[in-house]
Amino acid sequence: MKQALIVWGGWTGHQPQECAEVVGRMLREEGFEVVTEKTTEAFADPNLHEFDLIVPIVTMSTIEKEEIEGLYKAVQDGVGFAGFHGGMGDSFRNEVKYQFMVGGQWVAHPGNIIDYVVNVTKPDDGVMEGIRDFPYRSEQYYMHVDPNNEVLATTTFRGDHCAWIDGHVIPVVWKRRHGSGRVFYSSLGHHAVEFEVPEMATIVRRGMLWAARG
Protein backbone atom coordinates (compact mmCIF):
# COMPACT_ATOMS: atom_id res chain seq x y z
CA MET A 1 0.00 0.00 0.00
CA LYS A 2 1.28 3.45 -0.88
CA GLN A 3 1.92 5.86 1.97
CA ALA A 4 1.19 9.58 2.04
CA LEU A 5 2.20 12.22 4.58
CA ILE A 6 0.04 15.33 5.04
CA VAL A 7 1.58 18.13 7.07
CA TRP A 8 -0.74 21.00 7.98
CA GLY A 9 -0.30 24.22 9.92
CA GLY A 10 0.62 27.86 9.43
CA TRP A 11 -1.93 30.60 8.83
CA THR A 12 -5.38 29.41 9.90
CA GLY A 13 -7.18 31.59 7.34
CA HIS A 14 -6.59 28.89 4.75
CA GLN A 15 -8.30 26.28 6.94
CA PRO A 16 -5.33 23.88 6.94
CA GLN A 17 -6.91 21.29 9.22
CA GLU A 18 -10.16 21.19 7.26
CA CYS A 19 -8.26 20.94 3.96
CA ALA A 20 -6.06 18.19 5.38
CA GLU A 21 -9.17 16.20 6.24
CA VAL A 22 -10.54 16.57 2.70
CA VAL A 23 -7.23 15.60 1.08
CA GLY A 24 -6.82 12.71 3.50
CA ARG A 25 -10.20 11.30 2.48
CA MET A 26 -9.27 11.63 -1.18
CA LEU A 27 -6.04 9.71 -0.75
CA ARG A 28 -7.65 6.96 1.33
CA GLU A 29 -10.24 6.54 -1.42
CA GLU A 30 -7.31 5.99 -3.78
CA GLY A 31 -5.84 3.27 -1.56
CA PHE A 32 -3.21 5.24 0.33
CA GLU A 33 -2.28 4.79 3.95
CA VAL A 34 -2.30 8.38 5.22
CA VAL A 35 -0.29 9.87 8.07
CA THR A 36 -1.26 13.39 9.17
CA GLU A 37 1.01 15.68 11.18
CA LYS A 38 0.50 19.27 12.35
CA THR A 39 4.14 20.26 12.68
CA THR A 40 6.95 20.60 10.15
CA GLU A 41 9.12 18.55 12.49
CA ALA A 42 7.90 15.61 10.41
CA PHE A 43 10.12 16.81 7.57
CA ALA A 44 13.23 16.14 9.67
CA ASP A 45 12.29 12.51 10.27
CA PRO A 46 15.03 10.27 8.80
CA ASN A 47 12.28 7.92 7.56
CA LEU A 48 10.67 10.63 5.43
CA HIS A 49 12.00 8.99 2.27
CA GLU A 50 9.76 5.96 2.92
CA PHE A 51 6.64 7.91 1.92
CA ASP A 52 5.41 7.85 -1.66
CA LEU A 53 3.80 11.29 -1.43
CA ILE A 54 4.07 14.39 0.74
CA VAL A 55 1.25 16.97 0.78
CA PRO A 56 2.10 20.26 2.55
CA ILE A 57 -0.73 22.49 3.77
CA VAL A 58 1.27 25.16 5.61
CA THR A 59 0.74 28.80 4.60
CA MET A 60 3.57 31.19 5.52
CA SER A 61 5.11 29.99 8.81
CA THR A 62 8.79 29.15 9.26
CA ILE A 63 10.79 25.97 8.99
CA GLU A 64 14.00 24.79 10.64
CA LYS A 65 17.11 24.10 8.59
CA GLU A 66 17.07 20.35 9.23
CA GLU A 67 13.40 20.24 8.23
CA ILE A 68 13.80 21.97 4.87
CA GLU A 69 16.92 19.94 4.16
CA GLY A 70 15.08 16.70 4.94
CA LEU A 71 12.13 17.64 2.74
CA TYR A 72 14.30 18.85 -0.12
CA LYS A 73 16.39 15.67 -0.09
CA ALA A 74 13.39 13.33 0.17
CA VAL A 75 11.72 14.85 -2.91
CA GLN A 76 15.02 14.96 -4.78
CA ASP A 77 15.41 11.24 -4.09
CA GLY A 78 11.98 10.37 -5.46
CA VAL A 79 9.21 11.14 -2.95
CA GLY A 80 6.27 12.84 -4.66
CA PHE A 81 5.34 16.39 -3.61
CA ALA A 82 1.90 17.85 -4.33
CA GLY A 83 -0.25 20.66 -3.00
CA PHE A 84 -2.43 23.66 -3.64
CA HIS A 85 -3.00 27.36 -3.02
CA GLY A 86 -1.05 29.05 -0.20
CA GLY A 87 -0.56 25.76 1.62
CA MET A 88 2.20 24.95 -0.84
CA GLY A 89 2.66 28.07 -2.97
CA ASP A 90 3.10 30.55 -0.09
CA SER A 91 5.00 28.53 2.50
CA PHE A 92 8.23 29.48 4.27
CA ARG A 93 8.74 32.79 2.47
CA ASN A 94 12.39 33.06 3.48
CA GLU A 95 13.32 29.65 2.07
CA VAL A 96 14.50 30.10 -1.51
CA LYS A 97 15.41 26.41 -1.69
CA TYR A 98 11.77 25.53 -1.01
CA GLN A 99 10.51 27.92 -3.71
CA PHE A 100 13.05 26.46 -6.15
CA MET A 101 11.60 23.00 -5.51
CA VAL A 102 7.95 24.08 -5.81
CA GLY A 103 8.53 26.07 -8.98
CA GLY A 104 6.73 29.21 -7.89
CA GLN A 105 5.78 31.63 -5.14
CA TRP A 106 2.62 33.61 -4.44
CA VAL A 107 2.95 37.38 -4.89
CA ALA A 108 -0.57 38.86 -4.70
CA HIS A 109 -4.30 38.25 -5.19
CA PRO A 110 -5.64 41.60 -6.44
CA GLY A 111 -9.26 42.13 -5.46
CA ASN A 112 -9.16 39.23 -2.99
CA ILE A 113 -12.18 36.94 -3.64
CA ILE A 114 -13.26 37.55 -7.23
CA ASP A 115 -14.73 35.77 -10.24
CA TYR A 116 -12.24 34.67 -12.90
CA VAL A 117 -11.68 31.93 -15.47
CA VAL A 118 -9.27 29.00 -15.41
CA ASN A 119 -8.03 28.19 -18.91
CA VAL A 120 -6.88 24.63 -19.61
CA THR A 121 -3.71 24.71 -21.72
CA LYS A 122 -3.01 20.96 -21.93
CA PRO A 123 -6.35 19.16 -22.27
CA ASP A 124 -4.56 15.99 -23.40
CA ASP A 125 -2.59 15.68 -20.15
CA GLY A 126 -3.83 12.99 -17.77
CA VAL A 127 -4.37 15.49 -14.96
CA MET A 128 -6.59 17.71 -17.12
CA GLU A 129 -8.33 15.09 -19.27
CA GLY A 130 -11.99 15.93 -19.80
CA ILE A 131 -11.71 19.31 -18.09
CA ARG A 132 -12.46 22.42 -20.11
CA ASP A 133 -12.05 26.09 -19.25
CA PHE A 134 -14.18 26.82 -16.19
CA PRO A 135 -15.31 29.82 -14.12
CA TYR A 136 -13.98 30.06 -10.58
CA ARG A 137 -14.58 32.30 -7.57
CA SER A 138 -11.71 32.64 -5.14
CA GLU A 139 -8.40 34.44 -4.80
CA GLN A 140 -6.80 34.75 -8.23
CA TYR A 141 -3.13 34.07 -7.53
CA TYR A 142 -0.54 36.26 -9.23
CA MET A 143 2.66 34.25 -8.91
CA HIS A 144 6.35 34.29 -9.75
CA VAL A 145 7.01 31.01 -11.54
CA ASP A 146 9.83 28.89 -12.90
CA PRO A 147 9.84 28.93 -16.73
CA ASN A 148 10.72 25.22 -16.66
CA ASN A 149 7.31 24.27 -15.22
CA GLU A 150 5.02 22.19 -17.40
CA VAL A 151 1.96 24.43 -17.28
CA LEU A 152 -1.42 22.70 -17.45
CA ALA A 153 -3.74 25.67 -16.86
CA THR A 154 -3.51 29.47 -16.70
CA THR A 155 -5.61 32.51 -15.85
CA THR A 156 -5.68 35.98 -17.41
CA PHE A 157 -5.81 39.02 -15.14
CA ARG A 158 -8.00 42.03 -15.74
CA GLY A 159 -6.94 45.53 -14.78
CA ASP A 160 -9.85 46.14 -12.40
CA HIS A 161 -7.71 46.12 -9.28
CA CYS A 162 -4.20 46.67 -10.65
CA ALA A 163 -4.14 48.40 -14.04
CA TRP A 164 -0.54 47.37 -14.77
CA ILE A 165 -1.33 43.64 -14.84
CA ASP A 166 -4.23 43.89 -17.30
CA GLY A 167 -3.97 40.99 -19.76
CA HIS A 168 -1.17 39.20 -17.93
CA VAL A 169 -1.35 35.41 -18.12
CA ILE A 170 -0.22 33.50 -15.01
CA PRO A 171 0.00 29.70 -14.52
CA VAL A 172 -2.63 28.14 -12.26
CA VAL A 173 -1.68 24.44 -12.47
CA TRP A 174 1.71 22.94 -13.21
CA LYS A 175 3.88 19.91 -12.76
CA ARG A 176 7.64 19.58 -12.75
CA ARG A 177 10.55 17.42 -11.64
CA HIS A 178 12.85 17.95 -8.70
CA GLY A 179 15.62 15.43 -9.07
CA SER A 180 13.88 12.05 -9.12
CA GLY A 181 10.73 13.42 -7.50
CA ARG A 182 7.55 14.62 -9.18
CA VAL A 183 6.12 17.96 -8.07
CA PHE A 184 2.53 19.08 -8.68
CA TYR A 185 0.89 22.40 -7.80
CA SER A 186 -2.51 24.10 -8.22
CA SER A 187 -3.18 27.64 -7.01
CA LEU A 188 -6.89 26.89 -6.47
CA GLY A 189 -8.27 26.17 -3.01
CA HIS A 190 -8.49 29.15 -0.63
CA HIS A 191 -11.02 27.38 1.63
CA ALA A 192 -12.01 23.73 2.04
CA VAL A 193 -15.44 24.40 0.49
CA GLU A 194 -13.74 24.93 -2.87
CA PHE A 195 -13.23 21.17 -3.08
CA GLU A 196 -16.94 21.09 -3.87
CA VAL A 197 -16.07 22.51 -7.30
CA PRO A 198 -15.69 19.33 -9.39
CA GLU A 199 -12.93 20.64 -11.64
CA MET A 200 -10.84 21.88 -8.72
CA ALA A 201 -11.18 18.65 -6.73
CA THR A 202 -10.44 16.48 -9.77
CA ILE A 203 -7.30 18.46 -10.60
CA VAL A 204 -5.92 18.12 -7.07
CA ARG A 205 -6.80 14.43 -6.84
CA ARG A 206 -5.18 13.59 -10.18
CA GLY A 207 -2.21 15.81 -9.44
CA MET A 208 -1.48 13.99 -6.21
CA LEU A 209 -1.76 10.62 -7.94
CA TRP A 210 0.59 11.77 -10.70
CA ALA A 211 3.16 13.02 -8.20
CA ALA A 212 3.14 9.93 -6.00
CA ARG A 213 6.14 7.70 -6.42
CA GLY A 214 5.55 4.61 -8.53
Disulfide bonds with the S-S distance in Angstrom:
none
